[in-house]
Amino acid sequence: MKATLIAILLALVTAAPAFAQSKAPTKPKSEPAPKADPAKRANPCAEYGAGFVQVEGTGTCVQVRGYVRMQGSVR
């Protein structure tokens, strides 16, 4: 039993450097392209009116608006 454990440990210790070296190299991360200045970019949803914006990654234009109402009373 003792000899089996020693053989397994010896096999793991000698195999560890081989596994570490076989790791594939990683690609360097590319920098994202600079975004256009929002003032220079044309609003594709301008034809719908003020306040409409385009949902990123789609051709959908949405407008979010609303109001807040508060009411209170004192006795």
PDB file of N, H, CA, C and O in Angstrom:
ATOM      1  N   MET A   1       0.832  -1.192   0.000  1.00  0.00           N
ATOM      2  CA  MET A   1       0.000   0.000   0.000  1.00  0.00           C
ATOM      3  C   MET A   1       0.871   1.249   0.000  1.00  0.00           C
ATOM      4  O   MET A   1       0.619   2.179  -0.766  1.00  0.00           O
ATOM      5  N   LYS A   2       1.874   1.280   0.835  1.00  0.00           N
ATOM      6  H   LYS A   2       2.079   0.524   1.457  1.00  0.00           H
ATOM      7  CA  LYS A   2       2.764   2.414   0.927  1.00  0.00           C
ATOM      8  C   LYS A   2       3.529   2.619  -0.388  1.00  0.00           C
ATOM      9  O   LYS A   2       3.716   3.750  -0.837  1.00  0.00           O
ATOM     10  N   ALA A   3       3.950   1.551  -0.973  1.00  0.00           N
ATOM     11  H   ALA A   3       3.797   0.632  -0.609  1.00  0.00           H
ATOM     12  CA  ALA A   3       4.700   1.622  -2.230  1.00  0.00           C
ATOM     13  C   ALA A   3       3.812   2.154  -3.360  1.00  0.00           C
ATOM     14  O   ALA A   3       4.297   2.879  -4.230  1.00  0.00           O
ATOM     15  N   THR A   4       2.534   1.808  -3.361  1.00  0.00           N
ATOM     16  H   THR A   4       2.140   1.220  -2.655  1.00  0.00           H
ATOM     17  CA  THR A   4       1.605   2.271  -4.382  1.00  0.00           C
ATOM     18  C   THR A   4       1.402   3.784  -4.270  1.00  0.00           C
ATOM     19  O   THR A   4       1.412   4.489  -5.280  1.00  0.00           O
ATOM     20  N   LEU A   5       1.220   4.281  -3.045  1.00  0.00           N
ATOM     21  H   LEU A   5       1.212   3.709  -2.225  1.00  0.00           H
ATOM     22  CA  LEU A   5       1.050   5.715  -2.839  1.00  0.00           C
ATOM     23  C   LEU A   5       2.294   6.492  -3.263  1.00  0.00           C
ATOM     24  O   LEU A   5       2.186   7.547  -3.887  1.00  0.00           O
ATOM     25  N   ILE A   6       3.457   5.980  -2.931  1.00  0.00           N
ATOM     26  H   ILE A   6       3.546   5.123  -2.423  1.00  0.00           H
ATOM     27  CA  ILE A   6       4.700   6.637  -3.315  1.00  0.00           C
ATOM     28  C   ILE A   6       4.835   6.655  -4.834  1.00  0.00           C
ATOM     29  O   ILE A   6       5.278   7.658  -5.393  1.00  0.00           O
ATOM     30  N   ALA A   7       4.466   5.573  -5.514  1.00  0.00           N
ATOM     31  H   ALA A   7       4.106   4.758  -5.059  1.00  0.00           H
ATOM     32  CA  ALA A   7       4.538   5.512  -6.978  1.00  0.00           C
ATOM     33  C   ALA A   7       3.580   6.512  -7.618  1.00  0.00           C
ATOM     34  O   ALA A   7       3.926   7.150  -8.613  1.00  0.00           O
ATOM     35  N   ILE A   8       2.382   6.653  -7.058  1.00  0.00           N
ATOM     36  H   ILE A   8       2.101   6.135  -6.250  1.00  0.00           H
ATOM     37  CA  ILE A   8       1.406   7.612  -7.592  1.00  0.00           C
ATOM     38  C   ILE A   8       1.904   9.036  -7.387  1.00  0.00           C
ATOM     39  O   ILE A   8       1.824   9.857  -8.300  1.00  0.00           O
ATOM     40  N   LEU A   9       2.417   9.337  -6.194  1.00  0.00           N
ATOM     41  H   LEU A   9       2.482   8.670  -5.452  1.00  0.00           H
ATOM     42  CA  LEU A   9       2.945  10.673  -5.925  1.00  0.00           C
ATOM     43  C   LEU A   9       4.124  10.994  -6.834  1.00  0.00           C
ATOM     44  O   LEU A   9       4.228  12.108  -7.348  1.00  0.00           O
ATOM     45  N   LEU A  10       5.003  10.032  -7.031  1.00  0.00           N
ATOM     46  H   LEU A  10       4.919   9.127  -6.613  1.00  0.00           H
ATOM     47  CA  LEU A  10       6.158  10.240  -7.892  1.00  0.00           C
ATOM     48  C   LEU A  10       5.715  10.497  -9.341  1.00  0.00           C
ATOM     49  O   LEU A  10       6.291  11.341 -10.028  1.00  0.00           O
ATOM     50  N   ALA A  11       4.707   9.777  -9.794  1.00  0.00           N
ATOM     51  H   ALA A  11       4.239   9.091  -9.236  1.00  0.00           H
ATOM     52  CA  ALA A  11       4.194   9.963 -11.158  1.00  0.00           C
ATOM     53  C   ALA A  11       3.562  11.347 -11.316  1.00  0.00           C
ATOM     54  O   ALA A  11       3.734  11.995 -12.348  1.00  0.00           O
ATOM     55  N   LEU A  12       2.829  11.800 -10.291  1.00  0.00           N
ATOM     56  H   LEU A  12       2.689  11.273  -9.452  1.00  0.00           H
ATOM     57  CA  LEU A  12       2.201  13.118 -10.355  1.00  0.00           C
ATOM     58  C   LEU A  12       3.238  14.235 -10.346  1.00  0.00           C
ATOM     59  O   LEU A  12       3.106  15.217 -11.077  1.00  0.00           O
ATOM     60  N   VAL A  13       4.270  14.086  -9.518  1.00  0.00           N
ATOM     61  H   VAL A  13       4.378  13.288  -8.924  1.00  0.00           H
ATOM     62  CA  VAL A  13       5.290  15.117  -9.416  1.00  0.00           C
ATOM     63  C   VAL A  13       6.091  15.217 -10.702  1.00  0.00           C
ATOM     64  O   VAL A  13       6.428  16.321 -11.128  1.00  0.00           O
ATOM     65  N   THR A  14       6.398  14.115 -11.316  1.00  0.00           N
ATOM     66  H   THR A  14       6.124  13.218 -10.969  1.00  0.00           H
ATOM     67  CA  THR A  14       7.177  14.157 -12.549  1.00  0.00           C
ATOM     68  C   THR A  14       6.331  14.585 -13.750  1.00  0.00           C
ATOM     69  O   THR A  14       6.879  15.117 -14.716  1.00  0.00           O
ATOM     70  N   ALA A  15       5.018  14.370 -13.718  1.00  0.00           N
ATOM     71  H   ALA A  15       4.573  13.938 -12.933  1.00  0.00           H
ATOM     72  CA  ALA A  15       4.150  14.725 -14.843  1.00  0.00           C
ATOM     73  C   ALA A  15       3.692  16.180 -14.780  1.00  0.00           C
ATOM     74  O   ALA A  15       3.293  16.729 -15.808  1.00  0.00           O
ATOM     75  N   ALA A  16       3.735  16.823 -13.616  1.00  0.00           N
ATOM     76  H   ALA A  16       4.059  16.377 -12.782  1.00  0.00           H
ATOM     77  CA  ALA A  16       3.240  18.189 -13.462  1.00  0.00           C
ATOM     78  C   ALA A  16       3.939  19.175 -14.399  1.00  0.00           C
ATOM     79  O   ALA A  16       3.245  19.970 -15.032  1.00  0.00           O
ATOM     80  N   PRO A  17       5.279  19.173 -14.527  1.00  0.00           N
ATOM     81  CA  PRO A  17       5.907  20.127 -15.451  1.00  0.00           C
ATOM     82  C   PRO A  17       5.499  19.902 -16.918  1.00  0.00           C
ATOM     83  O   PRO A  17       5.409  20.854 -17.693  1.00  0.00           O
ATOM     84  N   ALA A  18       5.258  18.662 -17.284  1.00  0.00           N
ATOM     85  H   ALA A  18       5.331  17.888 -16.655  1.00  0.00           H
ATOM     86  CA  ALA A  18       4.856  18.380 -18.665  1.00  0.00           C
ATOM     87  C   ALA A  18       3.478  18.974 -18.956  1.00  0.00           C
ATOM     88  O   ALA A  18       3.254  19.497 -20.047  1.00  0.00           O
ATOM     89  N   PHE A  19       2.557  18.901 -17.999  1.00  0.00           N
ATOM     90  H   PHE A  19       2.739  18.476 -17.112  1.00  0.00           H
ATOM     91  CA  PHE A  19       1.233  19.487 -18.184  1.00  0.00           C
ATOM     92  C   PHE A  19       1.309  21.005 -18.209  1.00  0.00           C
ATOM     93  O   PHE A  19       0.579  21.649 -18.963  1.00  0.00           O
ATOM     94  N   ALA A  20       2.176  21.579 -17.401  1.00  0.00           N
ATOM     95  H   ALA A  20       2.769  21.056 -16.788  1.00  0.00           H
ATOM     96  CA  ALA A  20       2.309  23.039 -17.357  1.00  0.00           C
ATOM     97  C   ALA A  20       2.870  23.577 -18.671  1.00  0.00           C
ATOM     98  O   ALA A  20       2.470  24.657 -19.106  1.00  0.00           O
ATOM     99  N   GLN A  21       3.774  22.860 -19.308  1.00  0.00           N
ATOM    100  H   GLN A  21       4.099  21.983 -18.955  1.00  0.00           H
ATOM    101  CA  GLN A  21       4.365  23.324 -20.552  1.00  0.00           C
ATOM    102  C   GLN A  21       3.458  23.086 -21.752  1.00  0.00           C
ATOM    103  O   GLN A  21       3.597  23.761 -22.772  1.00  0.00           O
ATOM    104  N   SER A  22       2.539  22.145 -21.649  1.00  0.00           N
ATOM    105  H   SER A  22       2.426  21.596 -20.821  1.00  0.00           H
ATOM    106  CA  SER A  22       1.695  21.832 -22.792  1.00  0.00           C
ATOM    107  C   SER A  22       0.518  22.789 -22.943  1.00  0.00           C
ATOM    108  O   SER A  22      -0.275  22.652 -23.876  1.00  0.00           O
ATOM    109  N   LYS A  23       0.396  23.754 -22.038  1.00  0.00           N
ATOM    110  H   LYS A  23       1.039  23.865 -21.281  1.00  0.00           H
ATOM    111  CA  LYS A  23      -0.696  24.708 -22.122  1.00  0.00           C
ATOM    112  C   LYS A  23      -0.519  25.575 -23.368  1.00  0.00           C
ATOM    113  O   LYS A  23       0.568  26.095 -23.620  1.00  0.00           O
ATOM    114  N   ALA A  24      -1.580  25.725 -24.135  1.00  0.00           N
ATOM    115  H   ALA A  24      -2.463  25.302 -23.930  1.00  0.00           H
ATOM    116  CA  ALA A  24      -1.533  26.494 -25.380  1.00  0.00           C
ATOM    117  C   ALA A  24      -1.340  27.970 -25.064  1.00  0.00           C
ATOM    118  O   ALA A  24      -1.897  28.465 -24.084  1.00  0.00           O
ATOM    119  N   PRO A  25      -0.570  28.676 -25.868  1.00  0.00           N
ATOM    120  CA  PRO A  25      -0.386  30.108 -25.621  1.00  0.00           C
ATOM    121  C   PRO A  25      -1.687  30.860 -25.876  1.00  0.00           C
ATOM    122  O   PRO A  25      -2.476  30.480 -26.742  1.00  0.00           O
ATOM    123  N   THR A  26      -1.901  31.914 -25.126  1.00  0.00           N
ATOM    124  H   THR A  26      -1.260  32.223 -24.422  1.00  0.00           H
ATOM    125  CA  THR A  26      -3.118  32.693 -25.289  1.00  0.00           C
ATOM    126  C   THR A  26      -2.870  33.849 -26.252  1.00  0.00           C
ATOM    127  O   THR A  26      -1.759  34.368 -26.352  1.00  0.00           O
ATOM    128  N   LYS A  27      -3.923  34.239 -26.953  1.00  0.00           N
ATOM    129  H   LYS A  27      -4.827  33.818 -26.872  1.00  0.00           H
ATOM    130  CA  LYS A  27      -3.817  35.349 -27.875  1.00  0.00           C
ATOM    131  C   LYS A  27      -3.819  36.649 -27.088  1.00  0.00           C
ATOM    132  O   LYS A  27      -4.544  36.769 -26.100  1.00  0.00           O
ATOM    133  N   PRO A  28      -3.028  37.617 -27.504  1.00  0.00           N
ATOM    134  CA  PRO A  28      -3.068  38.906 -26.814  1.00  0.00           C
ATOM    135  C   PRO A  28      -4.412  39.590 -27.062  1.00  0.00           C
ATOM    136  O   PRO A  28      -4.993  39.484 -28.142  1.00  0.00           O
ATOM    137  N   LYS A  29      -4.882  40.283 -26.049  1.00  0.00           N
ATOM    138  H   LYS A  29      -4.410  40.369 -25.172  1.00  0.00           H
ATOM    139  CA  LYS A  29      -6.163  40.963 -26.171  1.00  0.00           C
ATOM    140  C   LYS A  29      -6.005  42.179 -27.068  1.00  0.00           C
ATOM    141  O   LYS A  29      -5.073  42.969 -26.917  1.00  0.00           O
ATOM    142  N   SER A  30      -6.927  42.310 -27.996  1.00  0.00           N
ATOM    143  H   SER A  30      -7.684  41.669 -28.119  1.00  0.00           H
ATOM    144  CA  SER A  30      -6.878  43.472 -28.874  1.00  0.00           C
ATOM    145  C   SER A  30      -7.649  44.608 -28.216  1.00  0.00           C
ATOM    146  O   SER A  30      -8.611  44.379 -27.482  1.00  0.00           O
ATOM    147  N   GLU A  31      -7.221  45.820 -28.484  1.00  0.00           N
ATOM    148  H   GLU A  31      -6.440  46.007 -29.080  1.00  0.00           H
ATOM    149  CA  GLU A  31      -7.885  46.974 -27.923  1.00  0.00           C
ATOM    150  C   GLU A  31      -9.171  47.250 -28.689  1.00  0.00           C
ATOM    151  O   GLU A  31      -9.209  47.108 -29.911  1.00  0.00           O
ATOM    152  N   PRO A  32     -10.231  47.646 -27.973  1.00  0.00           N
ATOM    153  CA  PRO A  32     -11.480  47.949 -28.679  1.00  0.00           C
ATOM    154  C   PRO A  32     -11.325  49.199 -29.533  1.00  0.00           C
ATOM    155  O   PRO A  32     -10.537  50.093 -29.223  1.00  0.00           O
ATOM    156  N   ALA A  33     -12.081  49.240 -30.596  1.00  0.00           N
ATOM    157  H   ALA A  33     -12.721  48.515 -30.848  1.00  0.00           H
ATOM    158  CA  ALA A  33     -12.041  50.396 -31.494  1.00  0.00           C
ATOM    159  C   ALA A  33     -12.605  51.606 -30.771  1.00  0.00           C
ATOM    160  O   ALA A  33     -13.569  51.473 -30.016  1.00  0.00           O
ATOM    161  N   PRO A  34     -12.036  52.767 -30.979  1.00  0.00           N
ATOM    162  CA  PRO A  34     -12.561  53.960 -30.317  1.00  0.00           C
ATOM    163  C   PRO A  34     -13.960  54.285 -30.831  1.00  0.00           C
ATOM    164  O   PRO A  34     -14.239  54.195 -32.026  1.00  0.00           O
ATOM    165  N   LYS A  35     -14.821  54.661 -29.907  1.00  0.00           N
ATOM    166  H   LYS A  35     -14.594  54.734 -28.936  1.00  0.00           H
ATOM    167  CA  LYS A  35     -16.199  54.981 -30.285  1.00  0.00           C
ATOM    168  C   LYS A  35     -16.267  56.403 -30.820  1.00  0.00           C
ATOM    169  O   LYS A  35     -15.488  57.277 -30.438  1.00  0.00           O
ATOM    170  N   ALA A  36     -17.216  56.600 -31.706  1.00  0.00           N
ATOM    171  H   ALA A  36     -17.848  55.891 -32.016  1.00  0.00           H
ATOM    172  CA  ALA A  36     -17.404  57.929 -32.281  1.00  0.00           C
ATOM    173  C   ALA A  36     -17.958  58.869 -31.215  1.00  0.00           C
ATOM    174  O   ALA A  36     -18.666  58.444 -30.302  1.00  0.00           O
ATOM    175  N   ASP A  37     -17.632  60.131 -31.342  1.00  0.00           N
ATOM    176  H   ASP A  37     -17.057  60.476 -32.083  1.00  0.00           H
ATOM    177  CA  ASP A  37     -18.125  61.142 -30.426  1.00  0.00           C
ATOM    178  C   ASP A  37     -19.644  61.218 -30.567  1.00  0.00           C
ATOM    179  O   ASP A  37     -20.151  61.328 -31.683  1.00  0.00           O
ATOM    180  N   PRO A  38     -20.388  61.161 -29.441  1.00  0.00           N
ATOM    181  CA  PRO A  38     -21.853  61.183 -29.547  1.00  0.00           C
ATOM    182  C   PRO A  38     -22.379  62.419 -30.258  1.00  0.00           C
ATOM    183  O   PRO A  38     -23.432  62.360 -30.894  1.00  0.00           O
ATOM    184  N   ALA A  39     -21.670  63.537 -30.165  1.00  0.00           N
ATOM    185  H   ALA A  39     -20.815  63.585 -29.649  1.00  0.00           H
ATOM    186  CA  ALA A  39     -22.147  64.748 -30.835  1.00  0.00           C
ATOM    187  C   ALA A  39     -22.027  64.616 -32.353  1.00  0.00           C
ATOM    188  O   ALA A  39     -22.821  65.205 -33.087  1.00  0.00           O
ATOM    189  N   LYS A  40     -21.052  63.857 -32.828  1.00  0.00           N
ATOM    190  H   LYS A  40     -20.407  63.378 -32.232  1.00  0.00           H
ATOM    191  CA  LYS A  40     -20.836  63.702 -34.267  1.00  0.00           C
ATOM    192  C   LYS A  40     -21.678  62.575 -34.869  1.00  0.00           C
ATOM    193  O   LYS A  40     -21.898  62.540 -36.079  1.00  0.00           O
ATOM    194  N   ARG A  41     -22.143  61.664 -34.032  1.00  0.00           N
ATOM    195  H   ARG A  41     -21.965  61.691 -33.049  1.00  0.00           H
ATOM    196  CA  ARG A  41     -22.899  60.519 -34.509  1.00  0.00           C
ATOM    197  C   ARG A  41     -24.339  60.937 -34.839  1.00  0.00           C
ATOM    198  O   ARG A  41     -24.956  61.684 -34.079  1.00  0.00           O
ATOM    199  N   ALA A  42     -24.860  60.472 -35.938  1.00  0.00           N
ATOM    200  H   ALA A  42     -24.360  59.865 -36.556  1.00  0.00           H
ATOM    201  CA  ALA A  42     -26.235  60.788 -36.324  1.00  0.00           C
ATOM    202  C   ALA A  42     -27.194  59.894 -35.544  1.00  0.00           C
ATOM    203  O   ALA A  42     -26.920  58.712 -35.332  1.00  0.00           O
ATOM    204  N   ASN A  43     -28.311  60.461 -35.124  1.00  0.00           N
ATOM    205  H   ASN A  43     -28.533  61.420 -35.296  1.00  0.00           H
ATOM    206  CA  ASN A  43     -29.318  59.690 -34.402  1.00  0.00           C
ATOM    207  C   ASN A  43     -30.215  58.988 -35.418  1.00  0.00           C
ATOM    208  O   ASN A  43     -30.964  59.652 -36.135  1.00  0.00           O
ATOM    209  N   PRO A  44     -30.154  57.649 -35.495  1.00  0.00           N
ATOM    210  CA  PRO A  44     -30.983  56.955 -36.483  1.00  0.00           C
ATOM    211  C   PRO A  44     -32.466  56.994 -36.149  1.00  0.00           C
ATOM    212  O   PRO A  44     -33.296  56.632 -36.984  1.00  0.00           O
ATOM    213  N   CYS A  45     -32.810  57.426 -34.945  1.00  0.00           N
ATOM    214  H   CYS A  45     -32.136  57.720 -34.267  1.00  0.00           H
ATOM    215  CA  CYS A  45     -34.214  57.459 -34.538  1.00  0.00           C
ATOM    216  C   CYS A  45     -34.789  58.867 -34.535  1.00  0.00           C
ATOM    217  O   CYS A  45     -35.888  59.082 -34.022  1.00  0.00           O
ATOM    218  N   ALA A  46     -34.062  59.833 -35.101  1.00  0.00           N
ATOM    219  H   ALA A  46     -33.170  59.658 -35.517  1.00  0.00           H
ATOM    220  CA  ALA A  46     -34.516  61.219 -35.104  1.00  0.00           C
ATOM    221  C   ALA A  46     -35.837  61.386 -35.843  1.00  0.00           C
ATOM    222  O   ALA A  46     -36.604  62.299 -35.536  1.00  0.00           O
ATOM    223  N   GLU A  47     -36.110  60.528 -36.801  1.00  0.00           N
ATOM    224  H   GLU A  47     -35.487  59.786 -37.050  1.00  0.00           H
ATOM    225  CA  GLU A  47     -37.350  60.650 -37.579  1.00  0.00           C
ATOM    226  C   GLU A  47     -38.588  60.389 -36.735  1.00  0.00           C
ATOM    227  O   GLU A  47     -39.686  60.796 -37.117  1.00  0.00           O
ATOM    228  N   TYR A  48     -38.435  59.708 -35.576  1.00  0.00           N
ATOM    229  H   TYR A  48     -37.543  59.378 -35.266  1.00  0.00           H
ATOM    230  CA  TYR A  48     -39.574  59.426 -34.697  1.00  0.00           C
ATOM    231  C   TYR A  48     -39.855  60.581 -33.746  1.00  0.00           C
ATOM    232  O   TYR A  48     -40.944  60.662 -33.178  1.00  0.00           O
ATOM    233  N   GLY A  49     -38.890  61.474 -33.565  1.00  0.00           N
ATOM    234  H   GLY A  49     -38.005  61.409 -34.026  1.00  0.00           H
ATOM    235  CA  GLY A  49     -39.089  62.618 -32.679  1.00  0.00           C
ATOM    236  C   GLY A  49     -38.025  62.669 -31.598  1.00  0.00           C
ATOM    237  O   GLY A  49     -37.140  61.817 -31.514  1.00  0.00           O
ATOM    238  N   ALA A  50     -38.144  63.696 -30.778  1.00  0.00           N
ATOM    239  H   ALA A  50     -38.863  64.388 -30.846  1.00  0.00           H
ATOM    240  CA  ALA A  50     -37.156  63.896 -29.715  1.00  0.00           C
ATOM    241  C   ALA A  50     -37.298  62.817 -28.634  1.00  0.00           C
ATOM    242  O   ALA A  50     -38.407  62.401 -28.298  1.00  0.00           O
ATOM    243  N   GLY A  51     -36.181  62.383 -28.108  1.00  0.00           N
ATOM    244  H   GLY A  51     -35.280  62.720 -28.381  1.00  0.00           H
ATOM    245  CA  GLY A  51     -36.197  61.434 -27.000  1.00  0.00           C
ATOM    246  C   GLY A  51     -36.100  59.975 -27.405  1.00  0.00           C
ATOM    247  O   GLY A  51     -35.952  59.115 -26.537  1.00  0.00           O
ATOM    248  N   PHE A  52     -36.176  59.670 -28.673  1.00  0.00           N
ATOM    249  H   PHE A  52     -36.295  60.369 -29.378  1.00  0.00           H
ATOM    250  CA  PHE A  52     -36.052  58.284 -29.115  1.00  0.00           C
ATOM    251  C   PHE A  52     -34.578  57.915 -29.254  1.00  0.00           C
ATOM    252  O   PHE A  52     -33.774  58.696 -29.764  1.00  0.00           O
ATOM    253  N   VAL A  53     -34.239  56.723 -28.797  1.00  0.00           N
ATOM    254  H   VAL A  53     -34.891  56.088 -28.382  1.00  0.00           H
ATOM    255  CA  VAL A  53     -32.870  56.215 -28.898  1.00  0.00           C
ATOM    256  C   VAL A  53     -32.922  54.804 -29.463  1.00  0.00           C
ATOM    257  O   VAL A  53     -33.931  54.107 -29.357  1.00  0.00           O
ATOM    258  N   GLN A  54     -31.820  54.408 -30.058  1.00  0.00           N
ATOM    259  H   GLN A  54     -31.001  54.975 -30.144  1.00  0.00           H
ATOM    260  CA  GLN A  54     -31.750  53.073 -30.648  1.00  0.00           C
ATOM    261  C   GLN A  54     -31.210  52.083 -29.621  1.00  0.00           C
ATOM    262  O   GLN A  54     -30.234  52.377 -28.931  1.00  0.00           O
ATOM    263  N   VAL A  55     -31.835  50.918 -29.516  1.00  0.00           N
ATOM    264  H   VAL A  55     -32.628  50.679 -30.077  1.00  0.00           H
ATOM    265  CA  VAL A  55     -31.360  49.852 -28.649  1.00  0.00           C
ATOM    266  C   VAL A  55     -30.110  49.272 -29.291  1.00  0.00           C
ATOM    267  O   VAL A  55     -30.128  48.883 -30.459  1.00  0.00           O
ATOM    268  N   GLU A  56     -29.015  49.213 -28.521  1.00  0.00           N
ATOM    269  H   GLU A  56     -29.000  49.528 -27.572  1.00  0.00           H
ATOM    270  CA  GLU A  56     -27.737  48.744 -29.080  1.00  0.00           C
ATOM    271  C   GLU A  56     -27.854  47.330 -29.625  1.00  0.00           C
ATOM    272  O   GLU A  56     -28.457  46.461 -28.996  1.00  0.00           O
ATOM    273  N   GLY A  57     -27.285  47.111 -30.777  1.00  0.00           N
ATOM    274  H   GLY A  57     -26.796  47.817 -31.288  1.00  0.00           H
ATOM    275  CA  GLY A  57     -27.281  45.795 -31.400  1.00  0.00           C
ATOM    276  C   GLY A  57     -28.548  45.478 -32.178  1.00  0.00           C
ATOM    277  O   GLY A  57     -28.660  44.398 -32.758  1.00  0.00           O
ATOM    278  N   THR A  58     -29.497  46.394 -32.202  1.00  0.00           N
ATOM    279  H   THR A  58     -29.406  47.271 -31.731  1.00  0.00           H
ATOM    280  CA  THR A  58     -30.739  46.156 -32.938  1.00  0.00           C
ATOM    281  C   THR A  58     -31.067  47.384 -33.770  1.00  0.00           C
ATOM    282  O   THR A  58     -30.362  48.391 -33.713  1.00  0.00           O
ATOM    283  N   GLY A  59     -32.107  47.297 -34.519  1.00  0.00           N
ATOM    284  H   GLY A  59     -32.680  46.478 -34.566  1.00  0.00           H
ATOM    285  CA  GLY A  59     -32.593  48.430 -35.287  1.00  0.00           C
ATOM    286  C   GLY A  59     -33.828  49.037 -34.646  1.00  0.00           C
ATOM    287  O   GLY A  59     -34.547  49.799 -35.292  1.00  0.00           O
ATOM    288  N   THR A  60     -34.085  48.713 -33.393  1.00  0.00           N
ATOM    289  H   THR A  60     -33.502  48.094 -32.868  1.00  0.00           H
ATOM    290  CA  THR A  60     -35.287  49.153 -32.696  1.00  0.00           C
ATOM    291  C   THR A  60     -35.071  50.510 -32.030  1.00  0.00           C
ATOM    292  O   THR A  60     -34.042  50.743 -31.396  1.00  0.00           O
ATOM    293  N   CYS A  61     -36.035  51.386 -32.179  1.00  0.00           N
ATOM    294  H   CYS A  61     -36.870  51.197 -32.694  1.00  0.00           H
ATOM    295  CA  CYS A  61     -35.999  52.691 -31.520  1.00  0.00           C
ATOM    296  C   CYS A  61     -37.042  52.710 -30.404  1.00  0.00           C
ATOM    297  O   CYS A  61     -38.182  52.289 -30.600  1.00  0.00           O
ATOM    298  N   VAL A  62     -36.641  53.202 -29.235  1.00  0.00           N
ATOM    299  H   VAL A  62     -35.715  53.544 -29.076  1.00  0.00           H
ATOM    300  CA  VAL A  62     -37.557  53.261 -28.097  1.00  0.00           C
ATOM    301  C   VAL A  62     -37.485  54.638 -27.459  1.00  0.00           C
ATOM    302  O   VAL A  62     -36.502  55.365 -27.603  1.00  0.00           O
ATOM    303  N   GLN A  63     -38.554  54.972 -26.752  1.00  0.00           N
ATOM    304  H   GLN A  63     -39.352  54.381 -26.635  1.00  0.00           H
ATOM    305  CA  GLN A  63     -38.599  56.201 -25.978  1.00  0.00           C
ATOM    306  C   GLN A  63     -39.156  55.833 -24.610  1.00  0.00           C
ATOM    307  O   GLN A  63     -40.211  55.206 -24.502  1.00  0.00           O
ATOM    308  N   VAL A  64     -38.442  56.226 -23.579  1.00  0.00           N
ATOM    309  H   VAL A  64     -37.585  56.734 -23.667  1.00  0.00           H
ATOM    310  CA  VAL A  64     -38.887  55.951 -22.215  1.00  0.00           C
ATOM    311  C   VAL A  64     -39.237  57.293 -21.591  1.00  0.00           C
ATOM    312  O   VAL A  64     -38.414  58.208 -21.546  1.00  0.00           O
ATOM    313  N   ARG A  65     -40.441  57.394 -21.122  1.00  0.00           N
ATOM    314  H   ARG A  65     -41.110  56.651 -21.159  1.00  0.00           H
ATOM    315  CA  ARG A  65     -40.848  58.612 -20.443  1.00  0.00           C
ATOM    316  C   ARG A  65     -41.952  58.285 -19.458  1.00  0.00           C
ATOM    317  O   ARG A  65     -42.506  57.187 -19.471  1.00  0.00           O
ATOM    318  N   GLY A  66     -42.256  59.214 -18.632  1.00  0.00           N
ATOM    319  H   GLY A  66     -41.806  60.107 -18.621  1.00  0.00           H
ATOM    320  CA  GLY A  66     -43.280  58.995 -17.625  1.00  0.00           C
ATOM    321  C   GLY A  66     -43.349  60.182 -16.691  1.00  0.00           C
ATOM    322  O   GLY A  66     -42.809  61.247 -16.990  1.00  0.00           O
ATOM    323  N   TYR A  67     -44.009  60.005 -15.565  1.00  0.00           N
ATOM    324  H   TYR A  67     -44.448  59.140 -15.322  1.00  0.00           H
ATOM    325  CA  TYR A  67     -44.108  61.077 -14.589  1.00  0.00           C
ATOM    326  C   TYR A  67     -44.215  60.450 -13.209  1.00  0.00           C
ATOM    327  O   TYR A  67     -44.463  59.254 -13.061  1.00  0.00           O
ATOM    328  N   VAL A  68     -44.022  61.287 -12.211  1.00  0.00           N
ATOM    329  H   VAL A  68     -43.820  62.259 -12.331  1.00  0.00           H
ATOM    330  CA  VAL A  68     -44.111  60.858 -10.823  1.00  0.00           C
ATOM    331  C   VAL A  68     -45.205  61.690 -10.171  1.00  0.00           C
ATOM    332  O   VAL A  68     -45.257  62.909 -10.335  1.00  0.00           O
ATOM    333  N   ARG A  69     -46.066  61.024  -9.440  1.00  0.00           N
ATOM    334  H   ARG A  69     -46.024  60.034  -9.307  1.00  0.00           H
ATOM    335  CA  ARG A  69     -47.148  61.729  -8.754  1.00  0.00           C
ATOM    336  C   ARG A  69     -47.041  61.430  -7.280  1.00  0.00           C
ATOM    337  O   ARG A  69     -46.891  60.279  -6.871  1.00  0.00           O
ATOM    338  N   MET A  70     -47.121  62.494  -6.476  1.00  0.00           N
ATOM    339  H   MET A  70     -47.244  63.430  -6.808  1.00  0.00           H
ATOM    340  CA  MET A  70     -47.071  62.320  -5.020  1.00  0.00           C
ATOM    341  C   MET A  70     -48.285  62.985  -4.414  1.00  0.00           C
ATOM    342  O   MET A  70     -48.767  64.016  -4.884  1.00  0.00           O
ATOM    343  N   GLN A  71     -48.760  62.360  -3.357  1.00  0.00           N
ATOM    344  H   GLN A  71     -48.369  61.522  -2.976  1.00  0.00           H
ATOM    345  CA  GLN A  71     -49.905  62.936  -2.674  1.00  0.00           C
ATOM    346  C   GLN A  71     -49.696  62.726  -1.187  1.00  0.00           C
ATOM    347  O   GLN A  71     -49.229  61.668  -0.765  1.00  0.00           O
ATOM    348  N   GLY A  72     -50.024  63.688  -0.422  1.00  0.00           N
ATOM    349  H   GLY A  72     -50.403  64.548  -0.765  1.00  0.00           H
ATOM    350  CA  GLY A  72     -49.873  63.558   1.024  1.00  0.00           C
ATOM    351  C   GLY A  72     -50.946  64.341   1.750  1.00  0.00           C
ATOM    352  O   GLY A  72     -51.555  65.258   1.200  1.00  0.00           O
ATOM    353  N   SER A  73     -51.158  63.969   2.969  1.00  0.00           N
ATOM    354  H   SER A  73     -50.663  63.224   3.416  1.00  0.00           H
ATOM    355  CA  SER A  73     -52.134  64.696   3.787  1.00  0.00           C
ATOM    356  C   SER A  73     -51.685  64.637   5.242  1.00  0.00           C
ATOM    357  O   SER A  73     -50.985  63.709   5.648  1.00  0.00           O
ATOM    358  N   VAL A  74     -52.092  65.627   6.015  1.00  0.00           N
ATOM    359  H   VAL A  74     -52.661  66.381   5.685  1.00  0.00           H
ATOM    360  CA  VAL A  74     -51.739  65.697   7.427  1.00  0.00           C
ATOM    361  C   VAL A  74     -53.029  65.879   8.208  1.00  0.00           C
ATOM    362  O   VAL A  74     -53.886  66.673   7.820  1.00  0.00           O
ATOM    363  N   ARG A  75     -53.170  65.153   9.301  1.00  0.00           N
ATOM    364  H   ARG A  75     -52.474  64.508   9.616  1.00  0.00           H
ATOM    365  CA  ARG A  75     -54.361  65.310  10.132  1.00  0.00           C
ATOM    366  C   ARG A  75     -54.062  66.134  11.338  1.00  0.00           C
ATOM    367  O   ARG A  75     -54.949  66.374  12.157  1.00  0.00           O
TER     368      ARG A  75
END
